[in-house]
Amino acid sequence: MITTYSLIEDKLVSHQGFIPADRLKLATWVDLLEPTTEEEHHVEALLGVDLPTREEMKDIEDSRRLYGENGALYLTASVMVQSDSEYPRADDISFVLTHRCLVTVRYATPKAVRNFAGRAERDPLLCDGPEHALLGLIEALIERVGDNISAVSGDLDNMVHAVLAPEVQGRRKRLDYAQMLRQLERDQILVAKARVSLSSLSRLLGFLGRPELRFELHTTTLVRAATLLRDAQSLIDHTAFLANNISFELAAILGMVNIEQNGIIKIFSVAAVVFLPPTLVASIYGMNFEFMPELHWHVGYPGALGLMVASAIVPYLFFKRQGWL
C-alpha cells in the first residue's frame, strides 16, 4: 500500500494509492507498507531510485544497511514493533532520503509511525521537507522506545516492592510468583528489543553525521541528528541498568520462593518432631504383651493420654523458646 503525504496550502494531505505526477512535486513523504512489486516499480520509476527489497533489508552489515547511491541515502534500521503485545519483536524499516522526498519501506506498523503521521497532519511543519520527515520519524521511534522503557522501569519498581515488602500484621500477602516470572520474561524481551532498536537507530544517526557523506544535509538537520543520537545513547545506558534490575528481581523472586518453601518444610519437620513422642507412647501401650502392669492400673488410660500430651507440649515449647517457630 502506498500512502503519500503532500503539503498543499500549508496543510498535510494524505493520499493512498498510486502517485499522480502532479502530486509527487508536492510530496514530502511516501510511505510503502508491504508494497507489491508493481507498487515498488511505480515509485522507483517516478523518483529514479532503487528501493531495497525485503531480503536486502535483512542484511546485517552496516555497509548494506547504511549507504549513499545515485544521489540518495539508503538507511535501514531495526525498530521495535508490537511492544504492547505479549511478545515484542524487532522489524526493519528502510528510509530512502532524496532531495525531493522521503520514502519509507516497511513490512510492519510501529505505533510510532502512526503517531508521527497523526501529529504531522495536525502540525504540517513536522513534515515540511524530507529531512524533517526523516528526523521526525526517528524522534517518534526513540520516544516510543523511551515510553516502553519507562513502563518497564515502573513495573520493576512495583514488582520489587511487592516481593520484598515487609510483613503486614505478621503475615505476608500471597503472591503469584508464576505470573511474576511471566511478566519478568516479557520485560526482559522488551528491554532486549528496545536495546536492539536504539543501537540500530544510533548507527543510523551516526552515519548522517559522517563528514565523508556525499549528501548535503542542512546544518539544522545535523545538529538535530546529533541531539537524537545523544538521546538514544542515554536510553541505551538505561536499558543496561534495567537489565541489571531484571536480574536482581529474578534472583529476589527465586529467593523468596526458596524461603517460603523452607518455611513450609520447617513446619512439617517441627510437626513431625512434636508428634513423635506421643506416637512413641501410643506405640508402647499399643503392644499386646501379657505382662504389662500399666494395663491393670485404674489411671493407666488417662495417665497415658496425659503423658502423650505432655510429650507433645514440651518439644513445642522448646522450639518456641529457641525461636525456631
VEXKOLLUM-405480 format. One line per field, with one value per residue (C-alpha): residue in three letters; x negated, y, z negated. Coordinates in nm, 2 decimals. Example, Ala and Ser with C-alpha at 12.3 -4.5 7.8 and 13.67 -1.06 7.14 Angstrom:
# residues 2
residuo <- [ALA  SER]
u <- [-1.23  -1.37]
v <- [-0.45  -0.11]
w <- [-0.78  -0.71]
# end
This chain:
# residues 325
residuo <- [MET  ILE  THR  THR  TYR  SER  LEU  ILE  GLU  ASP  LYS  LEU  VAL  SER  HIS  GLN  GLY  PHE  ILE  PRO  ALA  ASP  ARG  LEU  LYS  LEU  ALA  THR  TRP  VAL  ASP  LEU  LEU  GLU  PRO  THR  THR  GLU  GLU  GLU  HIS  HIS  VAL  GLU  ALA  LEU  LEU  GLY  VAL  ASP  LEU  PRO  THR  ARG  GLU  GLU  MET  LYS  ASP  ILE  GLU  ASP  SER  ARG  ARG  LEU  TYR  GLY  GLU  ASN  GLY  ALA  LEU  TYR  LEU  THR  ALA  SER  VAL  MET  VAL  GLN  SER  ASP  SER  GLU  TYR  PRO  ARG  ALA  ASP  ASP  ILE  SER  PHE  VAL  LEU  THR  HIS  ARG  CYS  LEU  VAL  THR  VAL  ARG  TYR  ALA  THR  PRO  LYS  ALA  VAL  ARG  ASN  PHE  ALA  GLY  ARG  ALA  GLU  ARG  ASP  PRO  LEU  LEU  CYS  ASP  GLY  PRO  GLU  HIS  ALA  LEU  LEU  GLY  LEU  ILE  GLU  ALA  LEU  ILE  GLU  ARG  VAL  GLY  ASP  ASN  ILE  SER  ALA  VAL  SER  GLY  ASP  LEU  ASP  ASN  MET  VAL  HIS  ALA  VAL  LEU  ALA  PRO  GLU  VAL  GLN  GLY  ARG  ARG  LYS  ARG  LEU  ASP  TYR  ALA  GLN  MET  LEU  ARG  GLN  LEU  GLU  ARG  ASP  GLN  ILE  LEU  VAL  ALA  LYS  ALA  ARG  VAL  SER  LEU  SER  SER  LEU  SER  ARG  LEU  LEU  GLY  PHE  LEU  GLY  ARG  PRO  GLU  LEU  ARG  PHE  GLU  LEU  HIS  THR  THR  THR  LEU  VAL  ARG  ALA  ALA  THR  LEU  LEU  ARG  ASP  ALA  GLN  SER  LEU  ILE  ASP  HIS  THR  ALA  PHE  LEU  ALA  ASN  ASN  ILE  SER  PHE  GLU  LEU  ALA  ALA  ILE  LEU  GLY  MET  VAL  ASN  ILE  GLU  GLN  ASN  GLY  ILE  ILE  LYS  ILE  PHE  SER  VAL  ALA  ALA  VAL  VAL  PHE  LEU  PRO  PRO  THR  LEU  VAL  ALA  SER  ILE  TYR  GLY  MET  ASN  PHE  GLU  PHE  MET  PRO  GLU  LEU  HIS  TRP  HIS  VAL  GLY  TYR  PRO  GLY  ALA  LEU  GLY  LEU  MET  VAL  ALA  SER  ALA  ILE  VAL  PRO  TYR  LEU  PHE  PHE  LYS  ARG  GLN  GLY  TRP  LEU]
u <- [0.00  -0.13  -0.05  -0.17  -0.19  -0.19  -0.20  0.09  0.17  -0.01  0.18  0.05  0.28  0.25  0.34  0.35  0.28  0.06  -0.10  0.02  -0.27  -0.14  -0.11  -0.47  -0.60  -0.43  -0.51  -0.74  -0.69  -0.60  -0.52  -0.52  -0.36  -0.41  -0.44  -0.38  -0.62  -0.40  -0.39  -0.77  -0.83  -0.59  -0.77  -1.11  -1.01  -0.88  -1.18  -1.46  -1.58  -1.61  -1.41  -1.55  -1.37  -1.26  -1.57  -1.81  -1.66  -1.75  -2.13  -2.31  -2.62  -2.62  -2.76  -2.45  -2.21  -2.36  -2.50  -2.45  -2.38  -2.27  -2.21  -2.00  -2.07  -1.96  -1.91  -1.77  -1.71  -1.56  -1.28  -1.06  -0.71  -0.42  -0.55  -0.21  -0.17  -0.29  -0.60  -0.75  -0.98  -1.20  -1.14  -1.33  -1.23  -1.42  -1.44  -1.53  -1.62  -1.62  -1.63  -1.27  -1.11  -1.15  -1.04  -0.99  -0.96  -0.83  -0.65  -0.52  -0.34  -0.51  -0.29  -0.55  -0.49  -0.11  -0.17  -0.41  -0.16  0.12  -0.10  -0.22  0.14  0.20  -0.13  -0.24  -0.58  -0.69  -0.68  -0.76  -1.07  -1.22  -1.49  -1.23  -1.02  -1.31  -1.42  -1.06  -1.01  -1.33  -1.24  -0.90  -1.06  -1.30  -1.02  -0.82  -1.11  -1.16  -0.79  -0.83  -1.14  -0.97  -0.68  -0.92  -1.10  -0.78  -0.67  -1.00  -0.97  -0.62  -0.73  -1.03  -0.82  -0.56  -0.83  -1.04  -0.76  -0.76  -0.50  -0.16  -0.03  -0.27  -0.16  -0.28  -0.05  -0.03  -0.19  -0.15  -0.52  -0.45  -0.27  -0.56  -0.81  -0.60  -0.58  -0.96  -1.01  -0.81  -1.00  -1.33  -1.22  -1.10  -1.43  -1.63  -1.43  -1.45  -1.83  -1.84  -1.62  -1.82  -2.15  -2.03  -1.89  -2.22  -2.42  -2.18  -2.21  -2.59  -2.60  -2.42  -2.70  -2.99  -3.20  -3.26  -2.89  -2.82  -2.48  -2.44  -2.24  -2.12  -2.31  -2.00  -1.95  -2.30  -2.25  -1.92  -2.06  -2.34  -2.08  -1.88  -2.20  -2.27  -1.91  -1.94  -2.27  -2.13  -1.84  -2.09  -2.26  -1.93  -1.85  -2.17  -2.05  -1.71  -1.88  -2.06  -1.73  -1.56  -1.85  -1.81  -1.43  -1.46  -1.71  -1.47  -1.17  -1.36  -1.50  -1.15  -1.02  -1.30  -1.24  -0.87  -0.94  -1.19  -0.93  -0.68  -0.94  -1.03  -0.67  -0.64  -0.97  -0.86  -0.52  -0.69  -0.92  -0.63  -0.41  -0.70  -0.70  -0.32  -0.34  -0.61  -0.40  -0.10  -0.31  -0.44  -0.10  0.05  -0.16  0.03  -0.21  -0.05  -0.28  -0.23  -0.15  -0.01  0.28  0.43  0.40  0.72  0.53  0.34  0.56  0.58  0.21  0.11  0.31  0.15  -0.19  -0.12  0.00  -0.30  -0.54  -0.39  -0.38  -0.74  -0.91  -0.68  -0.77  -1.13  -1.12  -0.92  -1.18  -1.46  -1.29  -1.25  -0.88]
v <- [0.00  0.35  0.65  0.99  1.29  1.62  1.98  2.17  2.52  2.47  2.15  1.80  1.59  1.21  1.01  0.63  0.45  0.52  0.86  1.11  1.30  1.64  1.53  1.40  1.75  1.84  1.51  1.52  1.16  0.85  0.55  0.20  -0.06  -0.42  -0.30  -0.52  -0.55  -0.32  -0.05  -0.07  -0.03  0.26  0.46  0.37  0.50  0.83  0.90  0.73  0.53  0.16  0.06  -0.21  -0.55  -0.74  -0.97  -0.68  -0.51  -0.82  -0.77  -0.71  -0.55  -0.17  -0.13  -0.29  -0.10  0.25  0.38  0.65  0.58  0.78  1.10  0.93  0.80  0.44  0.39  0.07  0.04  -0.23  -0.09  -0.24  -0.34  -0.49  -0.35  -0.37  -0.74  -1.04  -1.09  -0.77  -0.81  -0.60  -0.54  -0.35  -0.01  0.14  0.51  0.64  1.00  1.21  1.58  1.56  1.35  1.07  0.72  0.46  0.09  -0.13  -0.46  -0.38  -0.09  0.05  0.27  0.55  0.58  0.61  0.87  1.08  1.07  1.19  1.47  1.58  1.62  1.85  2.03  2.02  2.18  1.85  1.72  2.02  1.86  1.51  1.58  1.70  1.39  1.16  1.31  1.34  0.97  0.88  1.10  0.94  0.59  0.69  0.85  0.53  0.32  0.56  0.52  0.15  0.16  0.39  0.15  -0.14  0.07  0.14  -0.23  -0.34  -0.09  -0.22  -0.58  -0.55  -0.37  -0.65  -0.92  -0.76  -0.57  -0.62  -0.84  -0.69  -0.79  -1.08  -1.23  -1.19  -1.13  -1.44  -1.36  -1.53  -1.59  -1.78  -1.47  -1.25  -1.47  -1.44  -1.07  -1.06  -1.26  -1.00  -0.71  -0.88  -0.93  -0.57  -0.43  -0.65  -0.54  -0.18  -0.21  -0.35  -0.07  0.20  0.06  0.04  0.40  0.52  0.38  0.54  0.88  0.85  0.77  1.10  1.29  1.14  1.41  1.20  1.16  1.25  1.40  1.76  1.79  2.11  2.23  2.22  1.85  1.76  1.94  1.77  1.43  1.48  1.56  1.25  1.04  1.15  1.07  0.73  0.67  0.77  0.53  0.25  0.31  0.30  -0.04  -0.18  -0.05  -0.22  -0.55  -0.55  -0.47  -0.76  -1.00  -0.88  -0.91  -1.27  -1.36  -1.20  -1.39  -1.72  -1.64  -1.57  -1.89  -2.08  -1.90  -1.99  -2.35  -2.37  -2.23  -2.50  -2.77  -2.64  -2.65  -3.01  -3.10  -2.94  -3.11  -3.45  -3.39  -3.27  -3.57  -3.83  -3.86  -3.91  -4.17  -4.35  -4.36  -4.48  -4.74  -4.87  -4.91  -5.04  -5.36  -5.67  -5.82  -6.01  -5.88  -5.51  -5.37  -5.05  -5.24  -5.31  -4.95  -4.76  -4.44  -4.61  -4.48  -4.11  -4.13  -4.25  -3.97  -3.71  -3.84  -3.82  -3.46  -3.36  -3.52  -3.31  -2.98  -2.99  -3.01  -2.74  -2.50  -2.58  -2.49  -2.18  -2.06  -2.12  -1.91  -2.19  -2.13]
w <- [0.00  0.09  -0.12  0.00  -0.23  -0.05  -0.16  0.01  -0.11  -0.44  -0.51  -0.51  -0.29  -0.27  0.04  0.07  0.40  0.70  0.70  0.97  1.13  1.02  0.65  0.65  0.68  0.35  0.17  -0.12  -0.24  -0.05  -0.28  -0.14  -0.36  -0.24  0.12  0.42  0.70  0.91  0.64  0.60  0.97  0.98  0.71  0.85  1.19  1.05  0.82  1.01  0.72  0.65  0.34  0.12  0.13  -0.17  -0.15  -0.12  -0.43  -0.63  -0.57  -0.90  -0.76  -0.81  -0.46  -0.32  -0.55  -0.55  -0.22  0.04  0.41  0.71  0.51  0.24  -0.11  -0.20  -0.57  -0.72  -1.09  -1.31  -1.52  -1.79  -1.70  -1.89  -2.21  -2.37  -2.29  -2.49  -2.27  -2.13  -1.83  -1.61  -1.24  -0.97  -0.82  -0.52  -0.48  -0.13  -0.16  0.16  0.22  0.34  0.07  -0.19  -0.10  -0.38  -0.30  -0.58  -0.65  -0.99  -1.15  -1.46  -1.67  -1.65  -1.27  -1.32  -1.60  -1.38  -1.09  -1.32  -1.47  -1.12  -1.00  -1.29  -1.26  -0.89  -0.98  -1.12  -0.76  -0.55  -0.39  -0.35  -0.62  -0.87  -0.79  -0.84  -1.18  -1.29  -1.23  -1.41  -1.70  -1.73  -1.73  -2.00  -2.21  -2.17  -2.29  -2.58  -2.68  -2.68  -2.89  -3.14  -3.17  -3.23  -3.50  -3.68  -3.65  -3.80  -4.09  -4.18  -4.15  -4.37  -4.63  -4.62  -4.66  -4.93  -5.11  -5.49  -5.65  -5.73  -6.07  -6.09  -5.76  -5.40  -5.12  -4.90  -4.56  -4.23  -4.15  -3.83  -3.69  -3.81  -3.62  -3.31  -3.34  -3.41  -3.09  -2.89  -3.04  -2.95  -2.59  -2.58  -2.71  -2.47  -2.17  -2.28  -2.30  -1.95  -1.82  -1.99  -1.88  -1.52  -1.53  -1.68  -1.40  -1.15  -1.32  -1.35  -0.97  -0.90  -1.08  -0.88  -0.71  -0.41  -0.34  0.02  -0.05  -0.15  -0.47  -0.63  -0.94  -1.15  -1.04  -1.15  -1.49  -1.55  -1.45  -1.70  -1.97  -1.89  -1.89  -2.25  -2.35  -2.20  -2.38  -2.71  -2.67  -2.58  -2.91  -3.09  -2.92  -3.07  -3.41  -3.36  -3.26  -3.59  -3.77  -3.60  -3.70  -4.06  -4.05  -3.92  -4.20  -4.45  -4.33  -4.33  -4.67  -4.82  -4.67  -4.84  -5.17  -5.16  -5.06  -5.35  -5.58  -5.48  -5.51  -5.86  -5.97  -5.86  -6.03  -6.36  -6.34  -6.28  -6.58  -6.81  -6.73  -6.75  -7.14  -7.16  -6.88  -7.08  -7.39  -7.20  -7.03  -7.36  -7.52  -7.20  -7.23  -7.33  -7.58  -7.87  -8.14  -8.12  -8.47  -8.34  -8.17  -8.52  -8.66  -8.70  -8.60  -8.32  -8.04  -8.15  -8.25  -7.91  -7.75  -7.98  -7.90  -7.53  -7.56  -7.78  -7.54  -7.26  -7.45  -7.59  -7.24  -7.11  -7.40  -7.35  -6.98  -7.06  -7.31  -7.06  -6.80  -6.56  -6.52]
# end
